[in-house]
Amino acid sequence: MIINKKIKRTMLESKSQYFGSLVLIIFSCLLFTMFNLVSINLTGLSSSFEKNYKQEDASFMTSQKINNTEALESKFNMSIEETKSIDYSISEDKTLRIFSENIKVNIPAIIKGNALSTGDILIDPSYAKANKLNIGNSIKIYNKNYTISGFMSLPNYIYPLKSESDIMNDPNSFGVAVISKEDFNSLNRGNSAYAIRFNDDRSNIDNKISEFKDYLRSENIIIINWMNVTDNPRVTYFTAKLSGIEKMSSSMPIAILLLTCILTGIVMLRMLKKEAVITGTLYALGYRKREIMRHYLLYPMFISLLGGILGTVLGILTLRPMMNYYVSFFNIPVGSLSFNVPFIIISILLPIFFLTVCSYFVVNKSLKSSPVDLMRGGKEKDKVGFLERKVNLERFRFSTKFKIREQLRSIPRSLFLLLGIIMATMLLQVGFAAKSSMDSLLRDSFSESFKYNYHYVFNSIQNGKPAKGEAFMEIPFSMKTDNKTTFTVYGVNPASQYINFKDKSGNILKSDKVIITKPLADKFNIKSGDTIKITNRLDSKEYSITVDGIAETFVGQYIYLPLDQLNDMLGFPSRSYIGLWSTEKIDIPENKLLATVTVDDMKKAFDTMTKPLQAIIGSIAFMSFIIGLIVIYVVTSLTIEENKDNISLMKVLGYRKKEVYSLILNSSSFIVVLGYIMGVPLLLASLGALFKSMTKDMSISFPVTIDYIYVLIGFVIIYLTFELSKLLSRSKINRISMAEALKSRME
């Protein structure tokens, strides 16, 4: 149609509004494409890794060697393999956990390099990168040099934590490695464990595990330690991260698209009011409603198509860097990337659908007026809004009344600004809140609750009073009502010096009582005074205990009770223990230890993790700045254009530039402040829900918090964005001449 020739001219006349919509659509499609493709690829890699390299269904340790493994494999239709491991101290602050090479279960996946031969060693790539190790380099282990033949990933060490109680890893100080069985046997040291994986029918794994454990007990084989893969944080932390990505892939892009819809609706409404006379004339010339509707819908369709294509292409281009970022945390082999065509098509079509539907309702409402009404400027040209009629502004000064009326006369514009500031605030503060929450988790939940520096776990139960350190017992349990969730019951000294718990009111909880941690209490809705029934994961016996208090600590799903009480409950000899806590290093023979964890390891891991977080915070802050600037600038531009006559008249009446700037540009300052105030609690609430959903299968819960200094910094950034937008808009006010007022009166 001939009238479509004006589309380009109209867009160029309102560049800021259309450009703002375009950028928001690009952001939305970029995030949608990137997060969905990352989620699809990580899920696919995880699934193929688990299947092709035989990820364990469970691992366990026994008091004696299992000799009839072939008979067990046949009886239970499973693969079982003995795995030997040892923690070797490369230096005082570096530990390498070395495994014997498996060929049935938890097979190492070679990412780069060659397979093992005698005298070779495979190491995980994160440790290699952090310690500047390359293929061909040598590592000395017990006075023997091993050549690095390649980098590998283990299916049961996707997130290589040193201990199951850790919440983050530090590749600078801990890594995993694999050597051949022959080389490992020549060391004449280390611990043995067994890994099992059921073949063929993969359903009802829990029932099959229970049957296998029952058989071991019937053969008088004592299980010292047992862990299902669903309880292994080295695997579940990865699945939790996937869950978070999947939620981000839908919520954030849709939120930005809805913001864009509001912006497009406002721009279309303003254009239709401005062109009401033209629309009425087109009706009078014989154009049908369908043709005029099609013309006006071409505006949002063009912007959404262009933004959708650009955003989707950028999302595809960012897939590889994002995959590299996630693989730097999770050791998983990456092959060729998958570009899911349906998601790419959806990414392009989604903004077209949203904006076209939104614009249709706006245009359809405007075109309901008769040609005569449209040629007169529309029915609602001088209509005063309901809120403006009801609010009494007589007691205010002129400048205040003018600013309030500016907001009340365009509710959609004010709502768009409010939502835009809320979104920019939430994006800006999400990184700060994540860092504050991690700080709080480490400071309040670990440093204040646990006073030891060294945590030693023996590979068999010890008896008597230890010469040094404080003894403890740890046994895996599950709830009778939910056998899928495993938690640890600790037996501790009734006058323990190394644990210091407080309840919600800040009262100290003594260790001679039964204490449950907050993540476990929240998961099963347990309250102080409740009696709970628990099942020992090692022998399936059931016990009942009464909870005396709930500890406000967020690390781990634990129950603490006096050591003698736990030993008596389990039928162990008095003074039995499995580990020691100490503030000083204890000299314990290597062949007696299963694991050693230090608090310094935790702190170093935290520092390592927060370094890349700072870059993420910077990226998110920049994105929020751009979104905030677009929203504020577009709203300011609309305000200026709608008040063109008023601005011109102010100049005629002798108002100075500063006074005009104040009346027009500062009218939205209240909305900016209100949006920020609303954005912070909304972020904390949404992060709380997100963290709760992500950690439902983990042994921790995140205390969602944000430091006051970050709230202040965020407000300064948002308000500086507002001031920058005002500065950019001054030139538009300066270009309005005094003749505009006279022209409008003549018309």
Steps between C-alpha positions, in 0.01 A plus 500: 500500500608856432455599866772252602757738355461716812619221734869581460441874540288454813761274660779745431295780658476296825838326490546469877171318563545248219871455569419437867251230404754347260774479766264345757389238247864422415577455873197278546572274201871485582427376854226262383717341233819491705351352822283247317783379277736481800238302695435262208871440438590450866205264549598302191867486602405392853271226369754362251781526757297303754401236246820457296744508790284298741431742782455312828161447660669474839841467663582341832773374734493175693690358796631215286589434139223369271637203309199370308446809279426297185227304677350822634500653150311204365257479793401869496559574128746775577862603463712523814858619515747557778644849492816590686585857592749700700544868584856605417635834626684664213594778740373634829191659341450280190336156501453265209246219546630209293270219381575168341370476144151352471375305199142413609362786713604868515720462193723807453410700188809628324437861397841555346810288458560126499382197696693376799802275483752404768659809655226737371247706691175673397394815690189717499529809276399752769787396726738496203400851391518644854846349557634560147547132417511381139494168324853357505590656837608277787350469849694337783292269720672310779842554340385371161447721197179463300450657158176688434354318200175699487212675674191308613163525672351251745121440496486504882719812531326744263540770767828391666440565870759375745236404757125436478450774761669764281285746309762621250823380349838663451691357203813677622523274804304186409469283194435142393725269300497145364786250460494140379409219741854362474655834593256544788565153639873574496440785746391247768272751668160664470133425576266263320137566414246343265291662228189334356281567197193299406468386139212493250182601688584828675166536677453445874868555573425570868330161542791323332746679729298396806498135386877510448563653843275238662704229333830646628362507855378142466858404410625677817679763295507819708443818296718782634390766255230521230407777256244494221586714200186707572662599832842570353555880499769457234212408267193668652659848503522473122133401467406788733688741274313361199171560681596864561594552134166355386310743723708796382445402135128569528445759775747775408438515120121496549526781757700715254251417222207611717683825569550542125128435441410783738748731325367406156140546617581850631682597179217367282234673710684831482551464122132418444392804701743717307384358166128487587423760232702305240321177595159669469597638161608152382160367606333782305711422192371143497766302685351210693567432868690181414740690274564774758544232771752316283693823443536581870586139595796514260680731751527244785544211254801665337664587835431157654622312191824700480559479878411130505748414225783712645442375859479136391821525295681662797364226728639233266839677491518513881428125539862387474639758752219414745568126465869563563406699811285219644752230407765696694298415815368157403731235358298355216615409148369735232462375146317674219239753609133454421305792350138412569308629197155515669636728776670722242170533309309566825754768594428686176121451507447575871551880480293515179211325675519704821537843336250437220228380738563791737496752214187346350293580810637856512436567130159328501382718789606819319337398172163446666438874479307635202684683218345831617625453857844404377521805272415715803797355688330207672232468768732510800710796399407719794380233739623537860595174670321356804803534731565858393141594582511336841837630623484845663813693398395851609725507808815431295726745320470532122818299431382211722149503346648494149726200578217301665262569212767386254500156661121478544426599140698209359460198724638254237813712464551517878435126531755428228760712679422333836530148357814593311670635813390193700649271236822701474529497881446124521757434227749739658466355849486129408880477486542701821238285675673179385833621639342618827320166538822306443682724750225438754504126429873478568512751787182420695447136411853374504747726678266577790360147535810287452811587700735227381774541240551132416240232432639144491298192396639150563442207266377283789333551838742593781460431873615668820597856581710667229836644603426825315194665356129451569332177390180483298291236324318550168241263351279552192124490569174568319149583614266203530248694290757596232783257433630702203646781711818411688631703791775449756452434872800611707587372844698775680652577837223631735734789587634548147746782444474484123132554422311811603137517394232759568125484451284754316486724808880501538506267800793259522412134445707265717644191336360268769161533328363371168554780249382508137626748237266741325523352143384160630232654724363709212500208256284280726321775693650386832454714812665495840340230718398279205581129507629376166554147367824446313656205315867404506618489136764239588283234666142627435411495872246757620538734796297777666656819636351818649631833372603744775601795283545629144837656414501809279778370280453457126782257412396137496207281595622374836378374836728531804461300821734390781760244387416243771129526415567429129738212578246347739220547244703326225638228728862616467746467790530801728748766380483381139573769242574539129669840490676782682463878511798711592634854482850366438636247255512145638754247383288201393635208292391534140370143477243573774345809339216514253491879462642821644332838462627837625315827546768672292393280207146636536617863514729460198219334306272791590757756381550304176126487437438871567761617246296403191190616687640855494513493119142370491388779736665754269328355191157491666550854636579623148187330361282653773658841431412471129142387572455778758642760263273386214187501716567837662611666174197371309259616772672838516481533120127420508448755778680768298305427181166497681586832667642670193234774512543550877879527468464753218248701706733497803772650285256769378408579861866547591583178685872443519659181365565357848136554597377326183746213557379461857129494410530261206797278577462466878134399488599130494750508790243366748424202272872423475543496879179298549607246235835450674338460843260238358771324298724399793241300704357349180851380409556348844164320483562365147858394585370326812256299288769428238760386757242286679407331173866453398611357836202269561721200413812642665615496861513879537261792492603852411431789739385763250634835614658815364742735677386857557805634318390317183148641534653849518735437206207367295290808572787729401541314167126512424470868589814587300334321206195723552720812510684393182168449323391848605826644370451329163142630480585866555589546134145399405355769726743756361389423142136592575444860388257756644316492166364150577247647744378752242477232228283274717267789585465589129417136418 
